[in-house]
Amino acid sequence: MPEEPAADQSHEDGAFEPSALAEAVEALLLGGPRTLSTRQLADAAGMDLEAGQRLWRSMGFAVVEDEDEVALTAQDLHAMVRVKGAMERGVIAPDEVVGMARLAGQVFAQLAETEGAAMYLHALDRAGDSDVPTALAEVAEEVIPLLEEVHSYVWRRQLAAYAARRAAAAGPGPAVPGAPTPVDEVASVAFADISGFTSLSRDLTEQQLADLLEAFETVAVEAVGAHQGRVVKLIGDAVLFVAAEPGQALAIADELLASWPAHRPPLRIGIATGPVLRRLGDVFGPTVNLASRLTSLARPREVRVDATTRALTAPARDYDEQPPTDVRGYPALASWALRPPAAAVGRDRA
């Protein structure tokens, strides 16, 4: 970034110029100015233009209609050359590239929006009555390298954790070269949500709502991680998580209920165990649907489970059988309410 970005980021009267600031920040993030059109990039990378545009769209970006408009950087070209080389060597198939790009685009779009907003607000606080562009540039130069390191570190740790889980699930025995990896895996799938959230949210201020969701996300992520589970996704007032064994899922549920402050609206949890289809970090299939239905049946501060989860965890855990209930897609659904251990009571958190 130029040493004195503020000089080019304001009108002559001193007013803040957002577009000039955006150009300066973009140059910092993308390693330089835009110098290539989509056609030039495709030619330089030796990649079909349509294939390149498909990959670009899969990351969540709009394709520039004018193929000769300068819109891309040397960093974009470098990334495309790396991807093309990996495909040519057979490291990854074209459809796999698109799928991974789609997932990365979704994940990093959320990260970028959250982190970018935090950086901007931090810059405003630091600037006070002084120059906002200069303050933002200073924060970007300090924070962006740190964020890159954190992203890489967390990704590596998560990948290592996945390898450990996969090895434990496979059990001992020699690997079979070329053996197909099963698409379906047996897992315990669970939803936990804030009971009565829809009606509650109408009476909360934006700050109160943000505080509630922040508290929920913190408790959910910590509880799932503490018992070797994995958060699949956070969906506003709900979390979808998976565990390799039903005992782990129940331990997560216990932790959630015990950690959730008593003064907050109560949680409810549904757990089902069975085959799941894993795709691009998400899970699909009847087991996921069943967990969702069980959550809707659960009362506040209750964990509701299916027959398989109960069978695999009794008599270590106690249950109360519930009357069969008709829910969407599951007529006369049988379910059991988990009797919580003595420690699973709400307690306030700092």
C-alpha positions as CSV (number, residue, x, y, z in Angstrom):
1,M,0.0,0.0,0.0
2,P,1.3,3.6,-0.7
3,E,3.0,5.3,2.2
4,E,0.4,8.1,2.2
5,P,-3.0,6.6,1.2
6,A,-5.0,9.3,2.8
7,A,-3.9,11.9,0.2
8,D,-5.7,9.9,-2.6
9,Q,-8.7,8.8,-0.5
10,S,-10.4,12.1,0.1
11,H,-12.2,14.7,-1.9
12,E,-10.5,18.1,-2.3
13,D,-12.6,19.4,0.5
14,G,-11.3,16.7,2.8
15,A,-14.4,14.5,2.8
16,F,-13.9,10.7,3.0
17,E,-13.8,9.0,-0.4
18,P,-14.9,5.3,0.0
19,S,-14.1,4.2,-3.5
20,A,-10.5,5.4,-3.3
21,L,-10.1,3.6,0.0
22,A,-11.6,0.4,-1.4
23,E,-9.1,0.5,-4.2
24,A,-6.2,0.9,-1.8
25,V,-7.4,-1.9,0.4
26,E,-8.0,-4.1,-2.6
27,A,-4.4,-3.5,-3.8
28,L,-3.1,-4.5,-0.4
29,L,-5.2,-7.7,-0.3
30,L,-4.8,-8.8,-3.9
31,G,-1.1,-8.0,-4.2
32,G,-1.5,-5.2,-6.7
33,P,-3.8,-3.4,-9.1
34,R,-6.1,-5.0,-11.7
35,T,-4.1,-5.6,-14.9
36,L,-5.9,-8.5,-16.6
37,S,-9.2,-9.2,-18.3
38,T,-10.9,-12.5,-18.0
39,R,-9.9,-13.4,-21.5
40,Q,-6.2,-12.4,-20.9
41,L,-6.1,-14.4,-17.7
42,A,-7.6,-17.5,-19.4
43,D,-5.1,-17.3,-22.2
44,A,-2.1,-16.7,-19.9
45,A,-3.2,-19.7,-17.7
46,G,-3.9,-21.9,-20.7
47,M,-7.4,-22.6,-19.4
48,D,-10.7,-22.6,-21.2
49,L,-12.5,-19.3,-20.7
50,E,-15.8,-20.9,-19.8
51,A,-14.2,-23.2,-17.3
52,G,-12.4,-20.3,-15.7
53,Q,-15.7,-18.4,-15.4
54,R,-17.4,-21.4,-13.9
55,L,-14.7,-21.7,-11.2
56,W,-15.0,-17.9,-10.6
57,R,-18.8,-18.2,-10.2
58,S,-18.5,-21.2,-7.9
59,M,-16.5,-19.0,-5.4
60,G,-19.5,-16.6,-5.3
61,F,-18.2,-13.9,-7.5
62,A,-20.0,-12.3,-10.4
63,V,-18.5,-12.8,-13.8
64,V,-17.7,-9.6,-15.7
65,E,-19.9,-9.4,-18.8
66,D,-17.2,-7.8,-20.9
67,E,-14.5,-10.4,-21.3
68,D,-12.0,-7.7,-22.3
69,E,-12.6,-5.5,-19.3
70,V,-9.6,-5.3,-16.9
71,A,-10.9,-6.8,-13.7
72,L,-8.3,-9.3,-12.4
73,T,-4.8,-9.3,-10.9
74,A,-1.6,-11.2,-11.2
75,Q,-2.5,-13.0,-8.0
76,D,-5.7,-14.3,-9.7
77,L,-3.5,-15.6,-12.6
78,H,-1.1,-17.3,-10.2
79,A,-4.0,-19.1,-8.5
80,M,-5.5,-20.2,-11.8
81,V,-2.1,-21.6,-13.0
82,R,-1.8,-23.6,-9.7
83,V,-5.3,-25.0,-10.1
84,K,-4.8,-26.0,-13.7
85,G,-1.5,-27.6,-12.9
86,A,-3.1,-29.7,-10.2
87,M,-5.8,-30.9,-12.5
88,E,-3.3,-31.8,-15.2
89,R,-1.3,-33.9,-12.8
90,G,-4.5,-35.7,-11.7
91,V,-4.3,-34.4,-8.1
92,I,-7.8,-33.2,-8.3
93,A,-10.7,-33.5,-10.9
94,P,-12.4,-30.5,-12.4
95,D,-15.7,-31.2,-10.7
96,E,-13.9,-31.5,-7.4
97,V,-12.2,-28.2,-7.9
98,V,-15.6,-26.5,-8.5
99,G,-17.1,-28.2,-5.4
100,M,-14.2,-27.2,-3.2
101,A,-14.2,-23.7,-4.5
102,R,-17.9,-23.4,-3.8
103,L,-17.4,-24.5,-0.2
104,A,-14.4,-22.2,0.3
105,G,-16.3,-19.3,-1.2
106,Q,-19.2,-19.8,1.2
107,V,-17.0,-20.3,4.3
108,F,-14.7,-17.4,3.6
109,A,-17.5,-15.0,2.5
110,Q,-18.9,-15.3,6.0
111,L,-15.4,-14.9,7.5
112,A,-14.7,-11.9,5.3
113,E,-17.9,-10.1,6.1
114,T,-17.5,-10.6,9.9
115,E,-13.8,-9.8,10.0
116,G,-14.0,-6.9,7.6
117,A,-16.8,-5.3,9.6
118,A,-14.8,-5.7,12.8
119,M,-11.7,-4.2,11.2
120,Y,-13.6,-1.2,9.9
121,L,-15.2,-0.5,13.3
122,H,-11.8,-0.9,14.9
123,A,-10.4,1.6,12.5
124,L,-13.2,4.1,13.2
125,D,-12.5,3.8,16.9
126,R,-8.8,4.2,16.4
127,A,-9.2,7.2,14.1
128,G,-11.5,9.3,16.3
129,D,-11.7,12.6,14.7
130,S,-8.6,12.1,12.6
131,D,-8.2,10.5,9.2
132,V,-10.3,7.3,8.8
133,P,-8.6,6.0,5.6
134,T,-5.2,6.2,7.3
135,A,-6.4,4.5,10.4
136,L,-8.0,1.7,8.4
137,A,-4.9,1.2,6.4
138,E,-2.9,0.9,9.6
139,V,-5.3,-1.7,11.0
140,A,-5.3,-3.7,7.7
141,E,-1.5,-3.9,7.6
142,E,-1.4,-5.1,11.2
143,V,-4.4,-7.4,11.2
144,I,-4.5,-9.1,7.8
145,P,-1.3,-11.0,8.3
146,L,-2.5,-12.2,11.7
147,L,-5.8,-13.3,10.2
148,E,-4.1,-15.3,7.5
149,E,-1.9,-17.1,10.1
150,V,-5.0,-17.9,12.2
151,H,-6.9,-19.2,9.3
152,S,-4.1,-21.5,8.2
153,Y,-3.4,-22.6,11.8
154,V,-7.1,-23.5,12.5
155,W,-7.5,-25.2,9.1
156,R,-4.5,-27.4,9.8
157,R,-5.7,-28.3,13.3
158,Q,-9.1,-29.1,11.9
159,L,-7.7,-31.3,9.2
160,A,-5.5,-33.1,11.7
161,A,-8.6,-33.7,13.9
162,Y,-10.5,-35.1,10.9
163,A,-7.7,-37.5,10.1
164,A,-7.7,-38.7,13.7
165,R,-11.5,-39.2,13.7
166,R,-11.4,-41.0,10.4
167,A,-8.6,-43.3,11.6
168,A,-10.5,-44.1,14.8
169,A,-13.7,-44.9,12.9
170,A,-11.8,-47.2,10.4
171,G,-10.3,-49.2,13.2
172,P,-7.2,-51.5,13.0
173,G,-6.4,-53.3,9.8
174,P,-4.4,-52.9,6.6
175,A,-5.4,-50.3,4.1
176,V,-6.7,-51.5,0.8
177,P,-5.2,-49.5,-2.1
178,G,-7.8,-48.3,-4.5
179,A,-10.7,-49.3,-2.2
180,P,-13.7,-47.0,-2.6
181,T,-14.5,-44.7,0.4
182,P,-18.0,-45.2,1.5
183,V,-20.2,-42.1,1.0
184,D,-22.5,-43.0,3.9
185,E,-21.2,-43.1,7.5
186,V,-23.0,-43.9,10.7
187,A,-23.0,-41.0,13.0
188,S,-25.1,-39.3,15.7
189,V,-26.7,-36.1,14.4
190,A,-28.1,-33.5,16.6
191,F,-29.8,-30.1,16.5
192,A,-29.9,-27.7,19.5
193,D,-31.9,-24.5,19.3
194,I,-33.2,-21.7,21.5
195,S,-36.8,-22.5,22.6
196,G,-39.3,-19.8,21.6
197,F,-36.7,-17.8,19.7
198,T,-39.1,-16.5,17.0
199,S,-41.5,-14.8,19.4
200,L,-38.6,-13.7,21.7
201,S,-36.7,-12.0,18.9
202,R,-39.6,-9.6,18.2
203,D,-39.1,-8.1,21.7
204,L,-35.3,-7.8,21.7
205,T,-33.2,-4.9,20.5
206,E,-30.6,-5.6,17.8
207,Q,-27.9,-5.5,20.5
208,Q,-29.8,-7.8,22.8
209,L,-30.4,-10.2,19.9
210,A,-26.7,-10.1,18.9
211,D,-25.6,-10.7,22.5
212,L,-28.0,-13.7,22.7
213,L,-26.7,-15.3,19.5
214,E,-23.1,-14.6,20.5
215,A,-23.6,-16.4,23.8
216,F,-25.3,-19.3,22.1
217,E,-22.6,-19.7,19.5
218,T,-19.9,-19.6,22.1
219,V,-21.5,-22.2,24.4
220,A,-22.4,-24.5,21.4
221,V,-18.9,-24.5,19.8
222,E,-17.2,-25.0,23.2
223,A,-19.5,-27.9,24.2
224,V,-19.2,-29.7,20.9
225,G,-15.4,-29.4,20.8
226,A,-15.1,-30.6,24.4
227,H,-16.5,-34.0,23.5
228,Q,-14.9,-34.7,20.1
229,G,-17.9,-33.6,18.1
230,R,-18.0,-31.3,15.0
231,V,-20.2,-28.3,14.4
232,V,-21.6,-28.7,10.9
233,K,-23.2,-25.2,10.9
234,L,-24.7,-22.5,13.0
235,I,-28.2,-21.5,11.8
236,G,-29.1,-18.4,13.7
237,D,-30.7,-19.7,16.9
238,A,-29.7,-23.4,16.1
239,V,-26.6,-25.5,15.8
240,L,-26.3,-28.7,13.8
241,F,-23.5,-31.0,15.1
242,V,-22.4,-34.6,14.6
243,A,-20.5,-37.1,16.8
244,A,-19.0,-40.4,15.9
245,E,-20.9,-42.2,18.7
246,P,-24.2,-41.5,20.5
247,G,-22.5,-41.4,23.9
248,Q,-20.5,-38.4,22.7
249,A,-23.6,-36.7,21.4
250,L,-25.3,-37.2,24.7
251,A,-22.2,-35.8,26.5
252,I,-22.4,-32.7,24.2
253,A,-26.1,-32.3,25.0
254,D,-25.4,-32.5,28.8
255,E,-22.6,-29.9,28.4
256,L,-24.9,-27.6,26.4
257,L,-27.7,-27.7,29.0
258,A,-25.3,-27.3,31.9
259,S,-23.3,-24.5,30.3
260,W,-26.3,-22.5,29.1
261,P,-27.1,-19.6,31.6
262,A,-30.3,-20.1,33.5
263,H,-31.4,-16.5,32.8
264,R,-31.4,-17.2,29.0
265,P,-34.3,-18.7,27.1
266,P,-34.0,-22.5,27.4
267,L,-32.4,-24.8,24.9
268,R,-33.9,-28.0,23.4
269,I,-32.1,-30.8,21.7
270,G,-32.9,-33.6,19.3
271,I,-30.5,-36.5,18.6
272,A,-30.8,-39.3,16.0
273,T,-28.2,-42.0,15.1
274,G,-27.9,-43.6,11.6
275,P,-26.3,-43.3,8.2
276,V,-25.5,-39.8,6.9
277,L,-24.3,-38.5,3.6
278,R,-21.4,-36.1,4.0
279,R,-20.9,-33.6,1.2
280,L,-18.8,-30.4,1.2
281,G,-18.7,-30.2,5.0
282,D,-22.5,-30.7,5.4
283,V,-24.5,-33.7,6.3
284,F,-27.7,-35.0,4.6
285,G,-30.2,-37.8,4.8
286,P,-33.0,-39.2,6.8
287,T,-31.0,-39.2,10.0
288,V,-30.6,-35.5,9.8
289,N,-34.3,-35.0,9.1
290,L,-35.2,-37.2,12.0
291,A,-32.9,-35.2,14.4
292,S,-34.7,-32.0,13.3
293,R,-38.1,-33.5,13.9
294,L,-37.0,-34.7,17.4
295,T,-35.8,-31.2,18.2
296,S,-39.2,-29.8,17.4
297,L,-40.8,-32.3,19.7
298,A,-38.4,-31.6,22.6
299,R,-39.7,-29.5,25.5
300,P,-37.5,-26.6,26.9
301,R,-34.4,-28.0,28.6
302,E,-35.1,-31.4,27.2
303,V,-33.1,-33.9,25.1
304,R,-35.2,-36.0,22.8
305,V,-33.7,-39.1,21.1
306,D,-34.6,-41.8,18.6
307,A,-34.8,-45.5,19.1
308,T,-31.3,-46.2,17.8
309,T,-29.7,-43.6,20.1
310,R,-31.6,-45.0,23.1
311,A,-30.7,-48.6,22.3
312,L,-27.0,-47.9,22.0
313,T,-26.7,-45.9,25.2
314,A,-29.1,-47.7,27.6
315,P,-28.7,-48.8,30.4
316,A,-25.9,-46.3,30.9
317,R,-28.4,-43.5,30.5
318,D,-32.0,-43.4,31.6
319,Y,-34.9,-42.4,29.4
320,D,-38.7,-41.7,29.6
321,E,-40.6,-43.1,26.7
322,Q,-42.9,-40.5,25.0
323,P,-46.2,-41.1,23.3
324,P,-45.9,-41.6,19.5
325,T,-46.4,-38.3,17.7
326,D,-47.2,-37.4,14.1
327,V,-44.6,-35.1,12.6
328,R,-44.0,-34.1,9.0
329,G,-42.6,-37.2,7.2
330,Y,-42.8,-39.4,10.3
331,P,-46.3,-40.6,11.4
332,A,-46.5,-41.9,15.0
333,L,-42.8,-41.1,15.6
334,A,-41.5,-42.9,18.7
335,S,-39.1,-40.9,20.9
336,W,-37.5,-40.9,24.3
337,A,-36.7,-38.0,26.7
338,L,-33.3,-38.2,28.3
339,R,-33.2,-38.0,32.0
340,P,-30.4,-35.5,32.7
341,P,-27.5,-36.3,35.1
342,A,-27.5,-34.3,38.3
343,A,-24.8,-31.9,37.0
344,A,-26.9,-30.9,33.9
345,V,-28.5,-27.8,35.3
346,G,-28.4,-24.3,34.0
347,R,-25.7,-22.1,35.5
348,D,-24.7,-18.6,34.9
349,R,-21.6,-17.8,32.8
350,A,-19.5,-14.7,33.0
